[in-house]
């Protein structure tokens, strides 16, 4: 027999619950591919920062230093006046170094910062110089760029004046003229230099706008010897000749405009009220004496100084911007510095900035083309990736097809912006259902009280008389019967009078619209400009009028190659994406162990063939719209039309080259895949249109 103690212990042990063994294991979702802003863009920015510090800054500083040395020797009269020893010591003189540092810091660096801040990988969608100018004019960045150029030009002018007072006795470039009687007369020589620099800044910015200089040029991505081609001797000579021509034209035009301002603008200002009182203490001496050729010859050294200052300013800007263009477009390789190069590159392809996406796809092309054991292992790891959700290959294919799809749709629209989506129809608001358990009793809209005896008598009297106020109220108001005289003035007019008043109102509205159209300031501006143009054409020679018309046609005429460029603005990025995808698909035949790429091959081939078909259709459309004239047709045309036809043919050839960048990449990619897979492509299913075109490539190869 068990004791009570043993019984209680057994009962306590059987009532104790059984607990599960605890574990630190937990189900965690696979992470996604890190965004480009974390894994790729900081690396590229670091490389670009080093290029600016170690390439652009030293080169631009050395060029500015050489330019300051040459200018200082010229101010002193040349090598013959200075001497050989002084010429050799001129670069290390404290004054030369100080002016160089100030010129580079305040003249070149602001331009580099401006380009770094507002450069973009997306080109301006414009087909003529006028469209490019108007598009840039509507941007707030253009005003900031103009102010930057003007400020830099004025700083370089002040430094030039400082150097002139350092190396010359009296260059006569003070703010006021040396006169005891009129100590506040402004110095015309200084105003001439400052206004010349103002025109230099405006003209240089206009040149950059027309050249679309703020868009990154990607020519170096496809050139193995880009660092040689960008700085070859021919380019240096062309740029130097362009700067000399630009400085010469700027000096000539500015001298002419400065003379017009003195002959016409300033006397006109003196005829206005109150303004002469403000201008007379500073500018009245400009009204004395004629502005003739003798005055120009007497100020020949000043014109030469303005030309030298314009050329040096343009040279500092152009050299800094040329080096900047080379630095920002040179390919960047950052994936090899990371633990997983494939992950870094694919993260870069997801960037929303086209600039970084170009670099990522350029690296991806090299990654796909590399033929080494390490590269094969990395590509195999890319195809077999299961650490990320979606996987690295799925992320790459998705981003690439989205990029190609957007540009494909833009090509179908011929570069036109996407039409806004139609507004959704307003949905009728439904009354909420009543809560359950509440009876739905209809609402009574009649009186629920028992009528009084007076109401019953009034209703019976109205019924016997056959008259109801609600029924006869419109008749009473229309005829005025039984209406007091006090309220007759607000009665409605008869229908004929109402119709006549409405027609008069419409007539007055039309007259007001005509008057507003007549008083439109844009209309008056157009009429005045047209009248002024007609009067000017009667006075000026015929050749001048013809030159003005040719300039107007050049300014507004659409270029065929520019129209095509607007249809395929990201052609270089598309070519890189196509080349990378086709190479990786070909490598997957031997390096993809699990067949991950096979499920995406039909989509990739369909996207490539659709893009290629759209390009071929666009080529046919251009050839139909701009047929090539034969030699017999050109022989019967006037010289002006022949020149116009030749321009169109040149533009059409350039447009063919633009389309050829994507066209060649697509054809090469399709041929590469067909040659690699061969008869294995029959295992995939394609739409009939895609299968027909693909069969042609199979037969060709």
C-alpha positions as CSV (number, residue, x, y, z in Angstrom):
1,X,0.0,0.0,0.0
2,X,1.4,3.4,-1.0
3,X,1.9,6.0,1.5
4,X,0.1,9.3,1.4
5,X,3.3,11.2,0.6
6,X,4.0,8.9,-2.4
7,X,0.5,9.3,-3.7
8,X,0.7,13.1,-3.5
9,X,4.1,13.2,-5.3
10,X,2.7,11.0,-8.1
11,X,-0.3,13.1,-8.5
12,X,1.8,16.3,-8.7
13,X,4.1,14.8,-11.3
14,X,1.3,13.8,-13.6
15,X,-0.4,17.3,-13.4
16,X,2.8,19.2,-14.5
17,X,2.4,20.3,-18.2
18,X,5.0,19.3,-20.8
19,X,6.8,22.3,-22.4
20,X,8.4,22.3,-25.9
21,X,12.1,22.8,-26.3
22,X,12.9,26.4,-27.1
23,X,15.0,27.2,-30.3
24,X,16.6,30.3,-31.7
25,X,15.7,29.4,-35.3
26,X,13.1,31.7,-37.1
27,X,11.7,32.0,-40.6
28,X,13.1,35.1,-42.2
29,X,12.2,36.5,-45.6
30,X,15.0,36.8,-48.2
31,X,16.2,40.4,-48.6
32,X,15.9,42.2,-51.9
33,X,18.8,43.6,-54.0
34,X,20.1,46.7,-52.3
35,X,19.1,50.0,-54.0
36,X,21.7,51.8,-56.2
37,X,21.7,54.8,-53.8
38,X,23.3,52.5,-51.2
39,X,25.4,50.0,-53.1
40,X,26.5,51.7,-56.4
41,X,26.1,55.4,-56.6
42,X,28.4,56.3,-53.6
43,X,31.2,54.3,-55.2
44,X,30.8,56.2,-58.5
45,X,30.6,59.5,-56.8
46,X,33.8,58.8,-55.0
47,X,35.6,58.0,-58.2
48,X,34.3,61.2,-59.9
49,X,35.3,63.2,-56.9
50,X,38.9,61.9,-57.2
51,X,38.9,62.7,-60.9
52,X,37.8,66.3,-60.2
53,X,40.5,66.8,-57.6
54,X,43.4,65.0,-59.3
55,X,42.6,65.6,-63.0
56,X,40.4,68.5,-63.7
57,X,41.7,70.9,-61.0
58,X,45.4,70.5,-61.7
59,X,45.0,70.7,-65.5
60,X,42.8,73.8,-65.4
61,X,45.1,75.5,-62.9
62,X,48.1,74.8,-65.0
63,X,46.4,76.2,-68.1
64,X,45.3,79.3,-66.2
65,X,48.8,79.7,-65.0
66,X,50.3,79.5,-68.5
67,X,47.7,82.0,-69.8
68,X,48.4,84.5,-67.0
69,X,52.2,84.3,-67.7
70,X,51.6,84.9,-71.5
71,X,49.3,87.8,-70.7
72,X,51.7,89.4,-68.3
73,X,54.6,89.2,-70.7
74,X,52.3,90.7,-73.4
75,X,51.4,93.6,-71.1
76,X,55.1,94.4,-70.5
77,X,55.8,94.6,-74.3
78,X,56.9,91.1,-75.1
79,X,60.0,89.1,-74.7
80,X,62.1,91.8,-76.4
81,X,61.2,94.4,-73.8
82,X,61.2,92.1,-70.8
83,X,64.3,90.1,-71.5
84,X,65.0,86.4,-71.6
85,X,65.9,86.1,-67.9
86,X,62.9,88.0,-66.7
87,X,60.7,85.9,-69.1
88,X,62.0,82.7,-67.5
89,X,61.4,84.1,-64.0
90,X,57.9,85.5,-64.8
91,X,56.0,82.2,-64.0
92,X,57.3,82.2,-60.4
93,X,56.9,85.8,-59.6
94,X,54.5,86.4,-56.6
95,X,52.3,88.7,-58.6
96,X,51.9,86.1,-61.3
97,X,51.1,83.3,-58.8
98,X,48.6,85.5,-56.9
99,X,46.7,86.5,-60.1
100,X,46.8,82.9,-61.2
101,X,45.3,81.7,-58.0
102,X,42.6,84.3,-58.1
103,X,41.8,83.8,-61.8
104,X,41.5,80.0,-61.3
105,X,39.5,80.2,-58.1
106,X,37.1,82.9,-59.2
107,X,37.1,82.4,-62.9
108,X,37.3,78.6,-63.7
109,X,36.0,76.9,-60.5
110,X,32.6,78.5,-60.6
111,X,32.1,77.2,-64.2
112,X,33.1,73.7,-63.1
113,X,30.7,73.8,-60.2
114,X,27.9,75.1,-62.5
115,X,28.5,72.2,-64.9
116,X,28.6,69.7,-62.1
117,X,25.4,71.0,-60.6
118,X,23.3,71.2,-63.8
119,X,24.7,68.5,-66.1
120,X,22.2,65.8,-67.1
121,X,22.3,62.5,-69.0
122,X,18.9,63.2,-70.7
123,X,19.3,65.3,-73.9
124,X,17.1,68.3,-74.6
125,X,14.1,67.2,-76.8
126,X,14.3,69.8,-79.5
127,X,14.5,69.6,-83.3
128,X,15.7,73.2,-84.2
129,X,17.9,75.9,-82.7
130,X,14.8,78.0,-81.8
131,X,13.3,75.1,-79.9
132,X,16.5,74.4,-78.0
133,X,16.7,78.1,-77.1
134,X,13.1,78.4,-76.0
135,X,13.3,75.2,-73.9
136,X,16.5,76.4,-72.2
137,X,15.0,79.9,-71.7
138,X,12.0,78.5,-69.8
139,X,14.3,76.7,-67.3
140,X,15.3,78.6,-64.1
141,X,18.8,77.1,-64.4
142,X,19.5,79.2,-67.5
143,X,19.2,82.4,-65.5
144,X,21.6,81.1,-62.8
145,X,24.1,79.9,-65.5
146,X,24.0,83.4,-67.1
147,X,24.6,85.1,-63.8
148,X,27.5,82.7,-63.1
149,X,29.1,83.4,-66.4
150,X,28.7,87.2,-66.0
151,X,30.1,87.1,-62.5
152,X,33.1,85.1,-63.7
153,X,33.7,87.5,-66.6
154,X,33.6,90.6,-64.4
155,X,36.0,89.0,-61.9
156,X,38.4,88.1,-64.7
157,X,38.1,91.7,-66.0
158,X,39.0,93.2,-62.6
159,X,42.0,90.8,-62.3
160,X,43.1,91.9,-65.8
161,X,42.9,95.5,-64.7
162,X,44.9,94.6,-61.6
163,X,47.5,93.0,-63.7
164,X,47.6,96.0,-66.0
165,X,48.3,98.4,-63.1
166,X,51.0,95.9,-61.9
167,X,52.9,95.6,-65.2
168,X,52.1,99.0,-66.9
169,X,52.5,102.6,-65.9
170,X,49.0,104.0,-66.5
171,X,46.5,101.8,-68.4
172,X,43.8,104.4,-67.8
173,X,41.3,101.9,-66.5
174,X,40.1,103.6,-63.3
175,X,36.4,103.9,-62.4
176,X,36.3,107.7,-62.9
177,X,38.3,109.9,-65.3
178,X,41.0,112.0,-63.9
179,X,39.4,115.4,-63.8
180,X,39.2,117.9,-61.0
181,X,36.3,119.7,-62.5
182,X,34.2,116.6,-63.1
183,X,35.5,114.0,-60.7
184,X,32.5,111.6,-61.1
185,X,32.6,111.2,-64.9
186,X,32.6,107.4,-65.6
187,X,35.6,106.1,-67.5
188,X,34.5,105.0,-70.9
189,X,37.4,102.7,-71.4
190,X,36.4,100.7,-68.3
191,X,32.7,100.6,-69.4
192,X,33.9,99.4,-72.8
193,X,35.7,96.4,-71.3
194,X,32.9,95.6,-68.9
195,X,30.2,95.7,-71.6
196,X,32.5,93.6,-73.8
197,X,32.8,90.9,-71.1
198,X,29.0,91.0,-70.6
199,X,28.5,90.2,-74.3
200,X,31.2,87.5,-74.0
201,X,29.3,85.7,-71.2
202,X,26.0,85.9,-73.1
203,X,27.4,84.7,-76.4
204,X,29.3,81.8,-74.7
205,X,26.2,80.7,-72.8
206,X,24.1,80.9,-76.1
207,X,26.8,78.7,-77.7
208,X,26.6,76.1,-75.0
209,X,22.8,76.1,-75.1
210,X,22.7,75.5,-78.9
211,X,25.3,72.8,-78.5
212,X,23.4,71.3,-75.7
213,X,26.6,71.4,-73.7
214,X,24.9,70.6,-70.3
215,X,24.1,67.1,-71.6
216,X,26.7,64.4,-71.0
217,X,28.3,63.0,-74.2
218,X,28.8,59.2,-74.1
219,X,31.1,58.8,-77.0
220,X,33.9,57.6,-74.8
221,X,31.9,54.5,-73.7
222,X,32.3,52.9,-77.2
223,X,35.9,54.1,-77.9
224,X,38.8,52.1,-76.6
225,X,41.2,55.1,-77.3
226,X,38.8,57.8,-76.0
227,X,41.5,59.5,-73.9
228,X,43.6,59.9,-77.1
229,X,40.7,61.0,-79.4
230,X,39.4,63.6,-77.0
231,X,42.7,65.5,-76.8
232,X,44.2,64.9,-80.2
233,X,46.0,67.8,-81.9
234,X,43.2,68.3,-84.5
235,X,40.6,68.9,-81.7
236,X,42.9,71.4,-80.0
237,X,43.5,73.3,-83.2
238,X,39.7,73.4,-84.0
239,X,38.9,74.6,-80.5
240,X,41.6,77.2,-80.7
241,X,40.4,78.5,-84.0
242,X,36.8,78.6,-82.8
243,X,37.8,80.7,-79.8
244,X,39.8,83.1,-81.9
245,X,36.9,83.5,-84.3
246,X,34.4,83.9,-81.4
247,X,36.6,86.5,-79.7
248,X,37.0,88.4,-83.0
249,X,33.3,88.5,-83.7
250,X,32.5,89.4,-80.2
251,X,34.9,92.4,-80.3
252,X,33.6,93.6,-83.6
253,X,29.9,93.3,-82.7
254,X,30.4,94.8,-79.3
255,X,32.3,97.8,-80.8
256,X,29.4,98.4,-83.2
257,X,26.8,98.1,-80.4
258,X,28.8,100.3,-78.1
259,X,28.8,103.0,-80.8
260,X,25.1,102.7,-81.3
261,X,24.5,103.0,-77.6
262,X,26.5,106.3,-77.6
263,X,24.9,107.7,-80.7
264,X,21.3,106.7,-80.2
265,X,20.5,105.1,-76.9
266,X,22.2,107.6,-74.6
267,X,20.8,110.8,-76.3
268,X,17.4,109.2,-76.3
269,X,17.6,108.7,-72.5
270,X,18.5,112.4,-72.1
271,X,15.2,113.4,-73.7
272,X,13.2,111.6,-71.1
273,X,12.0,113.4,-67.9
274,X,14.0,113.0,-64.6
275,X,16.5,110.6,-66.1
276,X,18.9,113.2,-67.3
277,X,19.3,114.6,-63.8
278,X,20.5,111.1,-62.7
279,X,22.8,110.5,-65.7
280,X,24.3,114.0,-66.2
281,X,26.9,113.9,-63.3
282,X,28.3,110.6,-64.6
283,X,27.7,110.4,-68.4
284,X,27.3,113.9,-69.9
285,X,30.9,113.8,-71.4
286,X,29.9,110.9,-73.6
287,X,27.6,113.3,-75.6
288,X,30.6,115.5,-76.7
289,X,32.4,114.8,-80.0
290,X,31.4,112.5,-82.8
291,X,31.7,108.7,-82.9
292,X,33.7,108.1,-86.1
293,X,36.4,105.9,-87.5
294,X,39.1,108.3,-86.2
295,X,37.9,107.6,-82.7
296,X,38.1,103.8,-83.3
297,X,41.7,104.1,-84.6
298,X,42.7,106.3,-81.7
299,X,41.4,103.7,-79.3
300,X,43.0,100.7,-81.2
301,X,45.0,99.6,-78.1
302,X,41.8,99.5,-76.1
303,X,40.1,97.3,-78.8
304,X,43.2,95.0,-78.8
305,X,43.0,94.8,-75.0
306,X,39.3,93.9,-75.2
307,X,40.1,91.1,-77.7
308,X,42.9,89.7,-75.6
309,X,40.6,89.8,-72.5
310,X,37.8,88.1,-74.4
311,X,40.1,85.4,-75.8
312,X,41.6,84.6,-72.4
313,X,38.2,84.5,-70.7
314,X,36.8,82.1,-73.4
315,X,40.0,80.0,-73.2
316,X,39.8,79.5,-69.4
317,X,36.1,78.5,-69.7
318,X,36.5,76.3,-72.7
319,X,39.5,74.4,-71.3
320,X,37.8,73.8,-67.9
321,X,34.6,72.6,-69.6
322,X,36.4,70.4,-72.1
323,X,38.3,68.6,-69.3
324,X,35.0,68.3,-67.4
325,X,33.3,66.7,-70.4
326,X,36.0,64.1,-70.6
327,X,36.1,63.4,-66.9
328,X,32.3,62.9,-66.5
329,X,31.9,60.7,-69.6
330,X,34.9,58.4,-69.0
331,X,33.8,54.9,-68.0
332,X,33.9,54.1,-64.3
333,X,34.7,50.6,-62.9
334,X,33.8,50.1,-59.2
335,X,32.5,46.6,-59.0
336,X,35.9,44.9,-58.7
337,X,36.5,46.8,-55.4
338,X,33.5,45.1,-53.7
339,X,33.0,41.7,-52.3
340,X,30.3,40.7,-54.9
341,X,30.8,42.5,-58.2
342,X,27.6,41.1,-59.8
343,X,25.5,42.4,-57.0
344,X,27.1,45.8,-57.2
345,X,26.5,46.1,-61.0
346,X,22.9,44.9,-60.8
347,X,22.2,47.3,-58.0
348,X,23.5,50.1,-60.3
349,X,21.1,49.1,-63.1
350,X,18.2,49.8,-60.8
351,X,19.2,53.5,-60.4
352,X,16.6,56.1,-61.3
353,X,19.4,58.4,-62.6
354,X,20.3,57.7,-66.2
355,X,23.9,58.9,-65.6
356,X,24.6,56.2,-63.1
357,X,22.7,53.6,-65.1
358,X,25.0,54.3,-68.0
359,X,28.0,53.4,-65.9
360,X,26.3,50.3,-64.5
361,X,25.4,48.9,-67.9
362,X,28.9,49.7,-69.3
363,X,30.3,47.6,-66.4
364,X,27.8,44.9,-67.1
365,X,29.0,44.6,-70.7
366,X,32.5,44.1,-69.6
367,X,31.3,41.6,-66.9
368,X,29.5,39.7,-69.6
369,X,32.4,39.7,-72.1
370,X,35.1,38.8,-69.7
371,X,36.6,35.4,-70.5
372,X,38.3,34.1,-67.3
373,X,37.7,31.4,-64.7
374,X,36.8,34.1,-62.1
375,X,34.3,35.7,-64.5
376,X,32.6,32.4,-65.3
377,X,32.3,31.6,-61.6
378,X,30.7,35.0,-60.9
379,X,28.3,34.6,-63.8
380,X,27.3,31.1,-62.5
381,X,26.7,32.6,-59.1
382,X,24.6,35.3,-60.7
383,X,22.4,32.7,-62.5
384,X,22.1,30.4,-59.4
385,X,21.4,33.2,-56.9
386,X,18.8,32.4,-54.2
387,X,19.8,34.8,-51.5
388,X,17.7,37.7,-52.7
389,X,14.0,37.9,-53.5
390,X,13.6,38.6,-56.4
391,X,16.9,37.1,-57.4
392,X,19.7,39.1,-59.0
393,X,18.9,37.7,-62.5
394,X,15.2,38.4,-62.2
395,X,16.0,42.0,-61.1
396,X,18.4,42.5,-64.0
397,X,15.9,41.2,-66.6
398,X,13.1,43.2,-65.2
399,X,15.0,46.5,-65.1
400,X,16.5,45.9,-68.6
401,X,13.1,45.1,-70.2
402,X,11.5,48.1,-68.5
403,X,14.2,50.4,-69.8
404,X,13.9,48.9,-73.3
405,X,10.1,49.0,-73.2
406,X,9.9,52.7,-72.3
407,X,12.3,53.6,-75.1
408,X,10.3,51.3,-77.5
409,X,7.1,53.1,-76.6
410,X,8.8,56.5,-77.1
411,X,10.0,55.3,-80.6
412,X,6.4,54.3,-81.5
413,X,5.2,57.8,-80.5
414,X,8.1,59.3,-82.6
415,X,9.5,61.1,-79.6
416,X,6.2,62.7,-78.6
417,X,5.4,62.8,-74.8
418,X,2.9,60.3,-73.5
419,X,-0.7,61.4,-73.6
420,X,-2.2,61.9,-70.2
421,X,-4.5,59.2,-69.0
422,X,-8.2,60.0,-69.3
423,X,-9.9,61.1,-66.1
424,X,-11.9,58.4,-64.4
425,X,-15.6,58.7,-64.5
426,X,-17.1,59.9,-61.1
427,X,-18.7,57.0,-59.3
428,X,-22.1,57.4,-57.9
429,X,-22.1,57.4,-54.1
430,X,-24.3,54.7,-52.7
431,X,-26.2,55.2,-49.6
432,X,-24.9,52.9,-46.8
433,X,-27.1,50.0,-46.0
434,X,-29.2,50.4,-42.8
435,X,-28.0,48.7,-39.7
436,X,-29.5,45.3,-39.2
437,X,-32.4,45.1,-36.8
438,X,-33.9,48.5,-37.7
439,X,-37.2,48.4,-39.6
440,X,-37.2,50.3,-43.0
441,X,-40.4,52.4,-42.5
442,X,-41.3,54.7,-45.4
443,X,-41.1,58.4,-44.7
444,X,-44.4,60.3,-44.8
445,X,-44.2,63.7,-46.4
446,X,-47.8,64.7,-45.8
447,X,-49.2,66.3,-42.7
448,X,-49.9,63.8,-40.0
449,X,-52.2,66.2,-38.0
450,X,-55.9,66.3,-38.3
451,X,-56.9,69.4,-40.4
452,X,-58.8,72.2,-38.6
453,X,-62.3,73.4,-39.6
454,X,-60.9,76.6,-41.2
455,X,-58.5,74.7,-43.4
456,X,-61.4,72.4,-44.6
457,X,-63.6,75.4,-45.4
458,X,-60.7,77.2,-47.3
459,X,-60.0,74.0,-49.4
460,X,-63.7,73.6,-50.2
461,X,-64.0,77.3,-51.3
462,X,-61.0,77.0,-53.6
463,X,-62.3,73.9,-55.1
464,X,-65.7,75.5,-55.9
465,X,-64.0,78.6,-57.3
466,X,-61.8,76.4,-59.6
467,X,-58.7,78.4,-58.8
468,X,-55.4,77.3,-57.1
469,X,-52.7,79.7,-56.2
470,X,-50.0,77.2,-57.1
471,X,-51.6,76.6,-60.5
472,X,-52.4,80.2,-61.4
473,X,-49.3,81.9,-60.0
474,X,-47.4,81.7,-63.3
475,X,-50.4,83.2,-65.1
476,X,-50.7,86.0,-62.6
477,X,-47.0,86.9,-62.8
478,X,-47.1,86.8,-66.6
479,X,-50.3,89.0,-67.1
480,X,-50.0,91.2,-64.0
481,X,-53.6,90.5,-63.1
482,X,-54.5,91.3,-59.5
483,X,-50.9,92.4,-58.8
484,X,-50.4,95.7,-56.9
485,X,-48.7,98.5,-58.8
486,X,-45.7,98.4,-56.4
487,X,-44.7,95.0,-57.7
488,X,-45.4,95.5,-61.4
489,X,-41.8,96.8,-62.0
490,X,-40.2,93.4,-61.2
491,X,-42.6,91.3,-63.3
492,X,-41.0,89.2,-66.1
493,X,-41.0,90.8,-69.6
494,X,-43.0,89.2,-72.4
495,X,-41.3,86.4,-74.4
496,X,-40.5,88.6,-77.4
497,X,-38.8,91.2,-75.2
498,X,-36.8,88.5,-73.5
499,X,-35.6,87.1,-76.8
500,X,-34.6,90.5,-78.0
501,X,-32.7,91.2,-74.8
502,X,-30.8,87.9,-75.0
503,X,-29.8,88.5,-78.6
504,X,-28.6,92.0,-77.7
505,X,-26.6,90.5,-74.8
506,X,-25.0,88.0,-77.1
507,X,-24.2,90.7,-79.6
508,X,-22.5,92.8,-76.9
509,X,-20.5,89.8,-75.7
510,X,-19.2,89.2,-79.3
511,X,-18.3,92.9,-79.5
512,X,-16.4,92.7,-76.3
513,X,-14.5,89.7,-77.5
514,X,-13.6,91.5,-80.7
515,X,-12.5,94.5,-78.7
516,X,-10.4,92.3,-76.4
517,X,-8.8,90.6,-79.4
518,X,-8.1,94.0,-80.9
519,X,-6.4,95.2,-77.7
520,X,-4.4,92.0,-77.3
521,X,-0.8,93.1,-76.7
522,X,0.6,90.0,-78.5
523,X,-1.3,90.9,-81.6
524,X,-0.1,94.5,-81.5
525,X,3.4,93.3,-80.9
526,X,3.2,91.0,-83.9
527,X,1.7,93.7,-86.1
528,X,4.3,96.3,-85.1
529,X,7.2,93.9,-85.7
530,X,5.8,93.0,-89.1
531,X,5.3,96.6,-90.0
532,X,8.8,97.5,-88.8
533,X,10.3,94.5,-90.7
534,X,8.5,95.7,-93.9
535,X,9.9,99.2,-93.6
536,X,13.4,98.0,-92.9
537,X,13.3,95.7,-95.9
538,X,12.5,98.7,-98.1
539,X,15.6,100.5,-96.9
540,X,18.3,97.9,-96.5
541,X,19.9,96.2,-99.5
542,X,18.4,93.1,-101.0
543,X,21.3,90.9,-100.0
544,X,20.8,91.8,-96.4
545,X,17.2,90.9,-96.6
546,X,18.0,87.5,-98.2
547,X,20.6,86.9,-95.5
548,X,18.1,87.7,-92.8
549,X,15.6,85.3,-94.4
550,X,18.2,82.5,-94.6
551,X,19.1,83.1,-90.9
552,X,15.4,82.8,-90.0
553,X,15.0,79.6,-91.9
554,X,18.2,78.2,-90.2
555,X,16.8,79.2,-86.8
556,X,13.4,77.6,-87.2
557,X,13.9,74.7,-89.6
558,X,13.6,71.2,-88.1
559,X,16.6,68.9,-88.6
560,X,15.8,65.4,-89.7
561,X,18.6,63.9,-87.5
562,X,17.3,65.9,-84.5
563,X,13.8,64.6,-85.0
564,X,15.2,61.0,-85.0
565,X,17.3,61.8,-81.9
566,X,14.2,62.8,-80.1
567,X,12.6,59.4,-80.9
568,X,15.6,57.5,-79.5
569,X,17.2,59.8,-76.9
570,X,18.6,56.9,-74.8
571,X,20.0,54.9,-77.7
572,X,23.5,54.4,-76.1
573,X,21.9,53.1,-72.9
574,X,19.7,50.8,-75.0
575,X,22.6,49.5,-77.0
576,X,24.5,48.7,-73.8
577,X,21.5,46.9,-72.2
578,X,20.9,44.8,-75.4
579,X,24.6,43.9,-75.6
580,X,24.8,42.9,-72.0
581,X,21.6,40.8,-72.1
582,X,22.5,39.0,-75.2
583,X,25.9,38.1,-73.9
584,X,24.6,36.8,-70.6
585,X,21.9,34.7,-72.4
586,X,24.6,33.1,-74.6
587,X,26.8,32.4,-71.5
588,X,23.8,30.8,-69.7
589,X,23.9,27.8,-72.1
590,X,27.0,26.5,-70.4
591,X,27.1,28.4,-67.1
592,X,23.4,28.3,-65.9
593,X,23.3,25.0,-64.1
594,X,19.6,25.2,-63.1
595,X,18.1,26.7,-66.2
596,X,17.0,29.9,-64.6
597,X,17.6,32.0,-67.7
598,X,15.6,29.8,-70.0
599,X,12.3,31.0,-68.7
600,X,13.2,34.6,-69.7
601,X,14.7,33.9,-73.2
602,X,11.3,34.2,-75.0
603,X,10.6,37.6,-73.4
604,X,14.1,38.9,-74.2
605,X,13.9,37.8,-77.8
606,X,10.4,39.2,-78.2
607,X,11.5,42.5,-76.8
608,X,14.5,42.7,-79.1
609,X,12.6,41.7,-82.3
610,X,9.8,44.2,-81.5
611,X,12.3,47.0,-81.0
612,X,14.1,46.0,-84.2
613,X,10.8,46.0,-86.2
614,X,9.9,49.4,-84.9
615,X,13.3,50.8,-86.0
616,X,13.0,49.2,-89.5
617,X,9.5,50.7,-89.9
618,X,10.9,54.1,-88.9
619,X,13.7,53.8,-91.5
620,X,11.1,53.0,-94.2
621,X,9.0,56.0,-93.1
622,X,11.9,58.4,-93.3
623,X,12.9,57.1,-96.8
624,X,9.3,57.5,-97.9
625,X,9.1,61.0,-96.5
626,X,12.5,62.1,-97.8
627,X,13.2,60.3,-101.1
628,X,16.7,60.5,-102.4
629,X,16.7,62.5,-105.7
630,X,18.4,61.2,-108.7
631,X,21.2,63.1,-110.6
632,X,18.8,64.0,-113.4
633,X,16.3,65.5,-110.9
634,X,19.1,67.6,-109.3
635,X,20.2,68.8,-112.7
636,X,16.8,70.5,-113.4
637,X,16.5,72.2,-110.0
638,X,17.8,75.7,-109.1
639,X,21.0,75.9,-107.1
640,X,19.1,76.9,-103.9
641,X,16.9,73.8,-104.0
642,X,19.9,71.6,-104.8
643,X,21.7,72.9,-101.7
644,X,18.6,72.3,-99.6
645,X,18.3,68.8,-100.9
646,X,21.9,68.1,-100.1
647,X,21.4,69.3,-96.5
648,X,18.4,67.0,-96.1
649,X,20.4,64.1,-97.5
650,X,23.3,64.8,-95.0
651,X,20.8,65.0,-92.1
652,X,19.1,61.8,-93.3
653,X,22.5,60.0,-93.3
654,X,23.1,61.2,-89.8
655,X,19.7,60.0,-88.8
656,X,20.5,56.6,-90.1
657,X,23.7,56.5,-88.0
658,X,21.6,57.5,-85.0
659,X,19.1,54.6,-85.5
660,X,22.1,52.3,-86.4
661,X,23.4,52.5,-82.8
662,X,20.4,50.5,-81.6
663,X,19.8,48.7,-84.8
664,X,23.3,47.2,-84.9
665,X,23.2,46.2,-81.3
666,X,19.8,44.4,-81.8
667,X,21.0,42.6,-84.9
668,X,24.3,41.5,-83.4
669,X,22.5,40.3,-80.2
670,X,20.0,38.3,-82.2
671,X,22.6,36.7,-84.4
672,X,24.7,35.9,-81.3
673,X,21.8,34.2,-79.5
674,X,20.7,32.3,-82.6
675,X,24.3,31.1,-83.3
676,X,24.7,29.9,-79.7
677,X,21.4,28.1,-79.2
678,X,20.7,27.0,-82.8
679,X,18.0,24.3,-83.0
680,X,17.5,24.5,-79.2
681,X,15.3,27.6,-79.8
682,X,12.6,25.3,-81.1
683,X,11.9,24.3,-77.5
684,X,10.5,27.7,-76.8
685,X,7.1,29.1,-77.9
686,X,6.9,32.5,-79.6
687,X,4.1,34.5,-81.2
688,X,3.7,33.9,-84.9
689,X,5.1,37.3,-85.9
690,X,8.2,36.9,-83.6
691,X,8.7,33.2,-84.7
692,X,8.7,34.2,-88.4
693,X,11.4,36.9,-88.0
694,X,13.4,34.6,-85.7
695,X,13.3,31.8,-88.3
696,X,14.8,34.2,-90.8
697,X,17.8,34.7,-88.5
698,X,18.1,31.0,-88.0
699,X,18.1,30.4,-91.8
700,X,20.7,33.2,-92.2
701,X,23.1,31.9,-89.7
